[in-house]
Amino acid sequence: MSETPDVDGGPGAGPAVDGRRDLPSELDGALDDYTRHLRIERGFSLHTVRAYRTDLAELIDFAEVHGVTTLEGITLPLLRDWLWAGTERGLARSTIARHAASARGFTAWLARTGELPDDPGSRLRSPKPLRSLPRVITRGQMDGMIGALVDGAAGGDPIARRDLAIVELLYASALRVSEIVGLDVDDVDLDRLTVRVTGKGGKQRVVPFGVPAQNAVVDYLRLGRATLLGRATGAATSAAALFLGARGARAGTRSVYRLVAGLLVDLPGGGPSGPHALRHTAATHLLDGGADLRAVQEMLGHASLGTTQIYTHVSTERLRESYRTAHPRA
């Protein structure tokens, strides 16, 4: 049985996350120590550590090409040159901003641990990423989409019943795709119309849903889930999971992406076409209907109110578009 490679890329750990191995320079050693710090002391996920390490490995490569092999050589001009080189390569503003954030975190840690006398990254500026408004499905489009799923579920196919329940719950509770596939049967309270969700950072919250979602979930549990569970063989069984795949294992994020993308492919409008579009749609429709911003923040599981406020911009833009289209003096 093979072991997962260590993120630090230490001896015997196999290839490191970014493909570098047996790193010889002082910069490489500092990168190993920093990623270990992020993983063990900061408790960052493997995915987050992988992203930091990949960005900083690019910085180290750039530094070494320019003759810098010691920590003292990491200066503000070097960092600026690295970002500029990325701009010249056509990297997106969001990528440049992420590179700058990775560099700032690294140099702040070097200064804090005494590896550098000061923090050269503290004065590093980066372009603010262009923030596009999330895709929102109209109420009429949602009704049509769910109506098609209802018709499909009426045929008795267990996957069709499951798909209806997934979409109803995604839209009703504004869940992330990782949250909905992580649900267990016991997480859903069909009497109180609430679902217990484990979100980012392992934080739990209780989110309401409505009667249409309740009906879809009840129908799936009674007439669909048992059939799917019966198809499981050996280790593939996931008896606790709410949503199951065709072979009885817990449904994965990829299958939910395919489901929602297939439903949205023929709808007008640009932007992302995955499950997050339904989350954006639910939040916007809540605010359009008069829901309190902080209540929506709690429902979505956002740590910052500022993250939730993007949906107020969506509502305002929708109002402007309606005005431009309908008002005779627009």
WODA-V288361 format. One record per pair of residues at least 12 apart in sequence whose C-alpha atoms are under 7 Angstrom apart, sorted by sequence separation. I is the first residue (numbers start at 1). J is the second residue. D is the distance in Angstrom with one decimal. If there is no record, write none. Layout:
# WODA-V288361
i=I j=J d=D
i=I j=J d=D
This chain:
# WODA-V288361
i=9 j=21 d=6.6
i=107 j=119 d=5.6
i=194 j=206 d=6.4
i=195 j=207 d=5.3
i=236 j=248 d=6.5
i=237 j=249 d=5.1
i=238 j=250 d=5.6
i=261 j=273 d=5.1
i=83 j=96 d=6.3
i=107 j=120 d=6.6
i=108 j=121 d=6.9
i=194 j=207 d=5.4
i=195 j=208 d=6.3
i=236 j=249 d=5.0
i=261 j=274 d=5.1
i=283 j=296 d=6.7
i=35 j=49 d=6.3
i=107 j=121 d=5.7
i=150 j=164 d=6.6
i=183 j=197 d=7.0
i=194 j=208 d=4.2
i=260 j=274 d=5.6
i=149 j=164 d=5.5
i=193 j=208 d=5.8
i=194 j=209 d=5.8
i=232 j=247 d=5.2
i=260 j=275 d=5.7
i=193 j=209 d=5.5
i=228 j=244 d=6.5
i=231 j=247 d=5.3
i=232 j=248 d=4.2
i=104 j=121 d=4.6
i=193 j=210 d=6.5
i=228 j=245 d=7.0
i=231 j=248 d=5.4
i=232 j=249 d=6.5
i=257 j=274 d=5.3
i=35 j=53 d=6.6
i=103 j=121 d=6.5
i=104 j=122 d=6.3
i=179 j=197 d=6.3
i=228 j=246 d=6.0
i=230 j=248 d=6.8
i=257 j=275 d=6.0
i=179 j=198 d=6.3
i=225 j=244 d=7.0
i=228 j=247 d=6.5
i=229 j=248 d=4.5
i=62 j=82 d=6.8
i=179 j=199 d=6.1
i=228 j=248 d=5.0
i=193 j=214 d=6.9
i=59 j=82 d=6.8
i=8 j=32 d=5.2
i=190 j=214 d=6.4
i=100 j=126 d=6.1
i=8 j=35 d=6.3
i=284 j=311 d=5.5
i=288 j=315 d=6.4
i=8 j=36 d=6.0
i=283 j=311 d=6.7
i=97 j=126 d=5.3
i=96 j=126 d=6.8
i=97 j=127 d=5.9
i=284 j=314 d=6.9
i=97 j=128 d=6.5
i=284 j=315 d=6.4
i=97 j=129 d=6.6
i=17 j=50 d=6.2
i=27 j=60 d=6.7
i=93 j=127 d=6.2
i=173 j=207 d=6.2
i=18 j=53 d=7.0
i=93 j=128 d=7.0
i=94 j=129 d=4.5
i=173 j=208 d=6.2
i=18 j=54 d=5.4
i=93 j=129 d=5.2
i=173 j=209 d=5.4
i=172 j=209 d=5.1
i=172 j=210 d=6.4
i=172 j=213 d=6.7
i=27 j=69 d=6.2
i=26 j=69 d=6.5
i=27 j=70 d=6.0
i=25 j=69 d=6.2
i=26 j=70 d=5.6
i=27 j=71 d=6.0
i=55 j=99 d=5.9
i=72 j=116 d=6.6
i=76 j=120 d=5.0
i=169 j=213 d=5.6
i=26 j=71 d=6.8
i=75 j=120 d=5.5
i=76 j=121 d=6.2
i=168 j=213 d=4.9
i=56 j=102 d=6.8
i=55 j=102 d=6.7
i=56 j=103 d=6.8
i=76 j=124 d=6.8
i=165 j=213 d=6.4
i=52 j=102 d=5.9
i=165 j=216 d=4.8
i=164 j=216 d=6.4
i=165 j=217 d=5.0
i=165 j=220 d=6.7
i=185 j=240 d=6.0
i=184 j=240 d=5.3
i=185 j=241 d=5.9
i=184 j=241 d=4.2
i=185 j=242 d=4.5
i=162 j=220 d=5.6
i=183 j=241 d=6.2
i=184 j=242 d=4.6
i=161 j=220 d=5.2
i=183 j=242 d=5.7
i=162 j=224 d=6.8
i=181 j=243 d=6.5
i=161 j=224 d=6.2
i=158 j=223 d=7.0
i=158 j=224 d=4.1
i=158 j=225 d=6.8
i=158 j=227 d=6.9
i=158 j=228 d=7.0
i=181 j=251 d=6.0
i=181 j=252 d=6.1
i=181 j=253 d=6.5
i=178 j=253 d=6.3
i=177 j=253 d=6.1
i=162 j=243 d=6.9
i=207 j=299 d=5.8
i=177 j=275 d=6.1
i=176 j=276 d=6.5
i=176 j=279 d=6.8
i=174 j=278 d=6.9
i=175 j=279 d=6.0
i=174 j=279 d=4.3
i=171 j=278 d=5.4
i=170 j=278 d=6.5
i=171 j=279 d=6.2
i=174 j=282 d=5.5
i=170 j=279 d=6.7
i=174 j=283 d=6.7
i=172 j=282 d=6.8
i=171 j=282 d=5.5
i=145 j=263 d=6.8
i=174 j=300 d=6.4
i=135 j=270 d=6.8
i=135 j=271 d=5.3
i=134 j=271 d=6.8
i=135 j=272 d=6.4
i=136 j=277 d=6.2
i=135 j=277 d=5.7
i=136 j=280 d=6.1
i=137 j=281 d=5.7
i=135 j=280 d=6.8
i=136 j=281 d=4.6
i=134 j=280 d=6.4
i=133 j=314 d=6.3
